[in-house]
Amino acid sequence: MHVLWGLLGLRILSGCGLGALNAVVNIGASRLGQPVFVLSFVMVVQTIVFSASSLFLPYIGDATGQQGIFLTLALIVFALVPLMRLLPDTASEPQKRLQDHHPMSGQAFAALLAVLCYTGGSLAVWPFTERIAVSVGLTPMSFGSLSAFANIFGLCICLVGVRLSQNRASMRLLSPAIILTGVICILQAWPPSGVLFKTAFSLNYGLWFFIYPGLVGLTCLVDPSGKLAARSGGAWMLSQAGTTLLAGCAGNSGHYMWVGFLSFLLCLISAVCVVFIKPHKMVAP
């Protein structure tokens, strides 16, 4: 489609679909128990699908053009839809869920704020990160290779996260990992050299696959009904939209350094919120 309003409408529909699916996955993770494990496993599958798509779509594009790429993406979606039937059926327990309802506590607010600040901070630098890569001497081809490596690294982090989620190690490492991400964001936004940029880019990308499931897992532990986890998905999208807009304005003015410090500040707030939450006092159903 080449009509502006049609494209805008499709973009809005795809955004609503993404938000709804994100909420469904988070609620399912809450009600299945072991939410960090479930979310880490989901991200493993997601990363494998994304990696396979990134590998084969360029060849499909060469053979069939843009229409072939979008048709292939649609087929992937239709092929994965039947997996929705694996989600837990909790329709038979409405009374129990109503009894679990409580006003938002300080723990719940801290968990939601942690997701909001981390996602906003870690994603703020991404709208112009390729521009920064060019400024430190990376060619488009080398940046593509770096992105492919970061994706594989993210998959490895996913697998480690699945293993760590079986015990409390992931919760203990969560706050230090968020602070590390804040420092990495400064180096990614204002890199002294190409090597440091590549390192920061890969670490920031990879740590997302450990931190995000852990943060959403905390919301699941605070509120096993899944309501808070669903809100965390909305918080992620809201923070991404807001911070990337502000970061884009700053980046267009060349103020990359300040975006890095903003990311660090947001990550620091997120890490403090995580420290405030005491997961050992909460038991998932």
Steps between C-alpha positions, in 0.01 A plus 500: 500500500626848413218714644605698807176462698479131421857446617433702815190293574692175453776632724247576775344155463840329519587703810172399667564138407850512645372656821220244536733205438754639746227522765382145426852359535564689825169391654566141393845511660345627825244219520725215391744553788878551466440821299869583443558153356192522275589849371864404442389194305260715294784736415717205391231393253448860390872550440528178298207603280643850460848367418363257241292777343797735486709229337255393228290811428774677296512200263121491478505873423749451220284228347148637551534865595336694781166320459670165554660619824169615650321189381765287670460697823124449486547126451732485802233670712227262380727200564558608863136589581406139601756523783261743672301193604783407737422800721339418837120500519403686816138570405385241754651694793340848480405504868856427612636777279250749638608413852864563404424862405669765717580871450846565355756468780839664534662180374277499193570866426877441536485200263308699239735799533800267462365372166412852385843649579709207379327464163506875442863534601639200315310577178561877488824474303374259232329746256836642393744226596583425134591866455738470796645184347583692182664774708747246648588351163258208452371435150137391441624145435705486820207643698280225356754239608511656847119482521506133402763427767298692761193295412690171548644636825147590611390143433785370719393739777143369461618145554702603807194687631286188463753308710538769768123548527475162676647659814534844659830580326321696228334724760831573674668591171214715371584831667878489419417408139272805469770733638751343258257571217486866604880527477494316166243748364744787562772319304256409222377858468843662534762238407871589521581236235345252262599205720323645803193576288485139376540370856234733640259426216530123545473511881200735499323280246585177682417619852149595387423128465597442864361815662162539330370149589631550853319832544172372359548188712514725808163651408363146469629414848351817649161438335444136393169592332700645208340845512823673600695305237254619234549857620876453474461430127318830463769674707769360269327630186425837658858549615639388164279748314579788736874455543571423134315821403702709746821318412432551130470876553823506701676274252399714203675786678808286551460481880563127523694530825200639688283216374754257648487673838118504489510125436735450796274702731190303399683168544620612843141575607393159370777325696399679822138390447614139458691518830181623669309188388550189715415197283576252780180620672287410199407158376368441149198268478 
